[in-house]
């Protein structure tokens, strides 16, 4: 099974992907994580990717397509996958359909977590990340928190969590990825879930969908 999970930046795609990975042994592939790993470890091409990430712009299709296909080809198709952050454009969707058209024995699901722009901006601009272990906190929930509860390291706001960057990402998502959502919806392939609820409730819905109990 391959699940493609969609939604505005910060809607909870990563959280749901992690739950499926931990509880149902899905392989989590996130183009965002792949790109951040390349930038952090200064692998080949990191400078170009860093320019896009720092400004909040989407990485061009041809670069993302290459990264994604290399990642899934390395692991093979005999696994359950949760794909986060791909496809983001109609061109990428066409590539997926082309590459999977001969995989008739693989169940493919397209799940969309719907959230309002206002709630996304409030959620993301409140995030703080631990400089030590990477744990993420929300300052709206943890008032006056300055250091990590787990390792004691200082917290900071990632450059791509600022209002300007997230607003730019939302605008780009609206322009480039909403057409993907509308296309899948028009073809009857999209399953929409209310993403403005507790993570556990959303997870239960996804599991029921996987089990055919929607």
C-alpha positions as a LaTeX table, in Angstrom:
\begin{tabular}{lrrr}
\hline
Residue & $x$ (\AA) & $y$ (\AA) & $z$ (\AA) \\
\hline
Unk1 & 0.00 & 0.00 & 0.00 \\
Unk2 & 1.10 & 3.54 & $-0.77$ \\
Unk3 & $-0.61$ & 6.44 & 1.00 \\
Unk4 & $-0.06$ & 9.98 & $-0.27$ \\
Unk5 & $-0.99$ & 12.46 & 2.45 \\
Unk6 & $-1.76$ & 16.09 & 1.59 \\
Unk7 & $-2.49$ & 19.33 & 3.40 \\
Unk8 & $-1.22$ & 22.84 & 4.07 \\
Unk9 & 2.26 & 23.15 & 5.62 \\
Unk10 & 1.91 & 22.40 & 9.33 \\
Unk11 & $-1.45$ & 20.60 & 9.09 \\
Unk12 & $-0.10$ & 17.47 & 10.79 \\
Unk13 & 1.02 & 15.33 & 7.84 \\
Unk14 & 4.33 & 14.60 & 9.56 \\
Unk15 & 2.65 & 13.61 & 12.82 \\
Unk16 & 0.29 & 11.16 & 11.11 \\
Unk17 & 3.12 & 9.76 & 9.03 \\
Unk18 & 5.15 & 9.13 & 12.19 \\
Unk19 & 2.21 & 7.38 & 13.89 \\
Unk20 & 1.73 & 5.07 & 10.90 \\
Unk21 & 5.46 & 4.36 & 10.90 \\
Unk22 & 5.59 & 3.56 & 14.61 \\
Unk23 & 2.32 & 1.67 & 14.98 \\
Unk24 & 1.78 & 0.02 & 11.59 \\
Unk25 & 5.36 & $-0.29$ & 10.29 \\
Unk26 & 4.80 & 2.00 & 7.30 \\
Unk27 & 7.91 & 3.41 & 5.67 \\
Unk28 & 7.73 & 7.20 & 5.94 \\
Unk29 & 9.08 & 9.13 & 2.98 \\
Unk30 & 9.02 & 12.92 & 3.30 \\
Unk31 & 10.55 & 15.05 & 0.59 \\
Unk32 & 10.90 & 17.75 & 3.24 \\
Unk33 & 12.97 & 15.46 & 5.47 \\
Unk34 & 15.04 & 14.30 & 2.50 \\
Unk35 & 15.77 & 17.90 & 1.54 \\
Unk36 & 16.55 & 18.99 & 5.13 \\
Unk37 & 18.94 & 16.05 & 5.54 \\
Unk38 & 20.81 & 17.07 & 2.38 \\
Unk39 & 21.06 & 20.67 & 3.60 \\
Unk40 & 22.04 & 19.78 & 7.18 \\
Unk41 & 24.78 & 17.38 & 6.12 \\
Unk42 & 25.83 & 19.52 & 3.15 \\
Unk43 & 25.43 & 16.72 & 0.65 \\
Unk44 & 25.67 & 17.28 & $-3.09$ \\
Unk45 & 23.37 & 20.11 & $-4.21$ \\
Unk46 & 22.66 & 21.43 & $-0.71$ \\
Unk47 & 23.33 & 25.06 & $-1.60$ \\
Unk48 & 20.56 & 25.18 & $-4.19$ \\
Unk49 & 18.08 & 23.41 & $-1.91$ \\
Unk50 & 18.97 & 25.75 & 0.95 \\
Unk51 & 18.06 & 28.80 & $-1.14$ \\
Unk52 & 14.57 & 27.45 & $-1.79$ \\
Unk53 & 14.06 & 26.31 & 1.82 \\
Unk54 & 15.18 & 29.59 & 3.38 \\
Unk55 & 12.82 & 31.64 & 1.22 \\
Unk56 & 9.87 & 29.28 & 1.63 \\
Unk57 & 9.70 & 28.56 & $-2.09$ \\
Unk58 & 8.86 & 25.11 & $-3.44$ \\
Unk59 & 11.76 & 23.15 & $-4.90$ \\
Unk60 & 11.36 & 22.70 & $-8.70$ \\
Unk61 & 9.61 & 19.56 & $-9.93$ \\
Unk62 & 12.60 & 18.05 & $-11.66$ \\
Unk63 & 14.71 & 18.15 & $-8.49$ \\
Unk64 & 11.99 & 16.76 & $-6.20$ \\
Unk65 & 11.05 & 14.05 & $-8.69$ \\
Unk66 & 14.64 & 12.82 & $-8.81$ \\
Unk67 & 14.96 & 12.80 & $-5.00$ \\
Unk68 & 11.65 & 10.98 & $-4.52$ \\
Unk69 & 12.18 & 8.29 & $-7.15$ \\
Unk70 & 15.68 & 7.53 & $-5.90$ \\
Unk71 & 14.37 & 7.13 & $-2.35$ \\
Unk72 & 11.54 & 4.74 & $-3.20$ \\
Unk73 & 13.58 & 2.75 & $-5.74$ \\
Unk74 & 16.23 & 2.09 & $-3.09$ \\
Unk75 & 13.65 & 0.46 & $-0.80$ \\
Unk76 & 11.49 & $-1.24$ & $-3.43$ \\
Unk77 & 7.72 & $-1.59$ & $-3.76$ \\
Unk78 & 7.22 & $-4.56$ & $-1.47$ \\
Unk79 & 6.46 & $-2.34$ & 1.55 \\
Unk80 & 3.73 & $-0.08$ & 2.91 \\
Unk81 & 4.58 & 3.59 & 2.38 \\
Unk82 & 3.28 & 6.86 & 3.75 \\
Unk83 & 4.37 & 9.68 & 1.41 \\
Unk84 & 4.45 & 13.17 & 2.94 \\
Unk85 & 4.98 & 16.31 & 0.84 \\
Unk86 & 4.71 & 14.72 & $-2.60$ \\
Unk87 & 3.24 & 15.30 & $-5.14$ \\
Unk88 & 3.03 & 19.08 & $-4.86$ \\
Unk89 & 2.27 & 19.92 & $-8.48$ \\
Unk90 & 0.20 & 18.54 & $-11.34$ \\
Unk91 & 3.43 & 17.59 & $-13.11$ \\
Unk92 & 4.54 & 15.54 & $-10.10$ \\
Unk93 & 1.12 & 13.87 & $-9.93$ \\
Unk94 & 1.43 & 12.88 & $-13.57$ \\
Unk95 & 4.87 & 11.42 & $-12.88$ \\
Unk96 & 3.51 & 9.33 & $-10.00$ \\
Unk97 & 0.65 & 8.00 & $-12.09$ \\
Unk98 & 3.06 & 7.13 & $-14.89$ \\
Unk99 & 5.47 & 5.32 & $-12.58$ \\
Unk100 & 2.73 & 3.43 & $-10.76$ \\
Unk101 & 0.46 & 2.59 & $-13.68$ \\
Unk102 & 1.91 & $-0.92$ & $-13.95$ \\
Unk103 & 1.66 & $-1.57$ & $-10.18$ \\
Unk104 & $-1.86$ & $-3.00$ & $-10.36$ \\
Unk105 & $-1.43$ & $-5.04$ & $-7.16$ \\
Unk106 & $-0.59$ & $-2.01$ & $-5.00$ \\
Unk107 & $-3.37$ & $-0.17$ & $-3.12$ \\
Unk108 & $-2.95$ & 3.59 & $-3.51$ \\
Unk109 & $-4.73$ & 6.10 & $-1.24$ \\
Unk110 & $-4.79$ & 9.90 & $-1.47$ \\
Unk111 & $-5.68$ & 11.47 & 1.91 \\
Unk112 & $-6.16$ & 15.22 & 2.43 \\
Unk113 & $-6.03$ & 16.82 & 5.90 \\
Unk114 & $-8.11$ & 19.99 & 5.62 \\
Unk115 & $-7.18$ & 22.99 & 7.81 \\
Unk116 & $-7.82$ & 26.73 & 7.60 \\
Unk117 & $-4.98$ & 29.10 & 6.73 \\
Unk118 & $-5.49$ & 30.99 & 10.01 \\
Unk119 & $-5.07$ & 27.91 & 12.19 \\
Unk120 & $-1.97$ & 26.85 & 10.25 \\
Unk121 & $-0.26$ & 30.23 & 10.69 \\
Unk122 & $-1.07$ & 30.27 & 14.40 \\
Unk123 & 0.20 & 26.71 & 14.84 \\
Unk124 & 3.49 & 27.08 & 12.95 \\
Unk125 & 4.59 & 30.51 & 14.20 \\
Unk126 & 4.20 & 29.14 & 17.74 \\
Unk127 & 6.62 & 26.27 & 17.15 \\
Unk128 & 10.03 & 26.16 & 18.80 \\
Unk129 & 12.68 & 23.50 & 18.21 \\
Unk130 & 15.30 & 22.16 & 20.63 \\
Unk131 & 18.86 & 22.88 & 19.50 \\
Unk132 & 19.99 & 19.64 & 21.13 \\
Unk133 & 17.57 & 16.79 & 20.49 \\
Unk134 & 15.23 & 18.42 & 17.96 \\
Unk135 & 12.06 & 18.09 & 20.06 \\
Unk136 & 9.35 & 20.52 & 18.92 \\
Unk137 & 7.29 & 22.59 & 21.36 \\
Unk138 & 4.38 & 25.03 & 21.02 \\
Unk139 & 4.82 & 28.20 & 23.05 \\
Unk140 & 1.04 & 28.71 & 23.13 \\
Unk141 & 0.81 & 25.49 & 25.13 \\
Unk142 & 4.10 & 25.85 & 27.03 \\
Unk143 & 4.14 & 29.49 & 28.17 \\
Unk144 & 7.56 & 31.01 & 28.96 \\
Unk145 & 9.34 & 27.79 & 27.97 \\
Unk146 & 12.88 & 28.61 & 26.88 \\
Unk147 & 14.72 & 25.30 & 27.31 \\
Unk148 & 13.96 & 21.72 & 26.30 \\
Unk149 & 12.18 & 19.62 & 28.92 \\
Unk150 & 14.08 & 16.53 & 27.78 \\
Unk151 & 17.71 & 17.62 & 27.39 \\
Unk152 & 17.79 & 21.20 & 28.70 \\
Unk153 & 19.11 & 22.72 & 25.48 \\
Unk154 & 17.99 & 26.14 & 24.23 \\
Unk155 & 14.90 & 26.41 & 22.03 \\
Unk156 & 14.85 & 28.37 & 18.79 \\
Unk157 & 12.48 & 29.26 & 15.96 \\
Unk158 & 13.45 & 27.69 & 12.67 \\
Unk159 & 13.84 & 30.17 & 9.83 \\
Unk160 & 11.05 & 28.41 & 7.91 \\
Unk161 & 8.67 & 28.76 & 10.90 \\
Unk162 & 8.50 & 32.56 & 10.71 \\
Unk163 & 5.28 & 34.31 & 9.62 \\
Unk164 & 6.75 & 35.63 & 6.37 \\
Unk165 & 8.06 & 32.24 & 5.28 \\
Unk166 & 4.95 & 30.25 & 6.23 \\
Unk167 & 2.66 & 32.77 & 4.50 \\
Unk168 & 4.78 & 32.41 & 1.38 \\
Unk169 & 4.60 & 28.62 & 1.64 \\
Unk170 & 0.82 & 28.72 & 2.02 \\
Unk171 & 0.48 & 30.99 & $-1.01$ \\
Unk172 & 2.69 & 28.70 & $-3.08$ \\
Unk173 & 0.75 & 25.66 & $-1.86$ \\
Unk174 & $-2.52$ & 27.29 & $-2.86$ \\
Unk175 & $-1.21$ & 28.12 & $-6.32$ \\
Unk176 & 0.62 & 24.87 & $-7.06$ \\
Unk177 & $-0.78$ & 22.06 & $-4.91$ \\
Unk178 & $-4.47$ & 22.88 & $-4.56$ \\
Unk179 & $-4.84$ & 22.04 & $-8.29$ \\
Unk180 & $-3.56$ & 18.54 & $-7.40$ \\
Unk181 & $-6.21$ & 18.26 & $-4.68$ \\
Unk182 & $-8.94$ & 19.44 & $-7.04$ \\
Unk183 & $-7.79$ & 17.04 & $-9.76$ \\
Unk184 & $-7.84$ & 14.04 & $-7.42$ \\
Unk185 & $-11.21$ & 15.13 & $-6.03$ \\
Unk186 & $-12.73$ & 15.45 & $-9.50$ \\
Unk187 & $-11.57$ & 11.90 & $-10.28$ \\
Unk188 & $-13.06$ & 10.53 & $-7.07$ \\
Unk189 & $-9.64$ & 9.54 & $-5.72$ \\
Unk190 & $-9.39$ & 11.95 & $-2.78$ \\
Unk191 & $-10.35$ & 11.14 & 0.81 \\
Unk192 & $-10.76$ & 14.29 & 2.91 \\
Unk193 & $-10.32$ & 14.37 & 6.69 \\
Unk194 & $-10.83$ & 17.27 & 9.11 \\
Unk195 & $-7.27$ & 18.13 & 10.19 \\
Unk196 & $-8.26$ & 20.60 & 12.92 \\
Unk197 & $-8.70$ & 17.95 & 15.59 \\
Unk198 & $-6.52$ & 15.97 & 17.99 \\
Unk199 & $-3.82$ & 13.94 & 16.28 \\
Unk200 & $-5.13$ & 10.71 & 17.80 \\
Unk201 & $-8.64$ & 11.26 & 16.39 \\
Unk202 & $-7.22$ & 11.90 & 12.94 \\
Unk203 & $-5.08$ & 8.79 & 13.21 \\
Unk204 & $-8.11$ & 6.64 & 14.06 \\
Unk205 & $-9.86$ & 7.93 & 10.93 \\
Unk206 & $-6.84$ & 7.06 & 8.77 \\
Unk207 & $-6.59$ & 3.56 & 10.23 \\
Unk208 & $-10.30$ & 3.00 & 9.55 \\
Unk209 & $-9.78$ & 4.14 & 5.99 \\
Unk210 & $-6.88$ & 1.74 & 5.60 \\
Unk211 & $-9.06$ & $-1.06$ & 6.93 \\
Unk212 & $-11.89$ & $-0.09$ & 4.62 \\
Unk213 & $-14.13$ & 1.06 & 7.48 \\
Unk214 & $-14.55$ & 4.68 & 6.49 \\
\hline
\end{tabular}
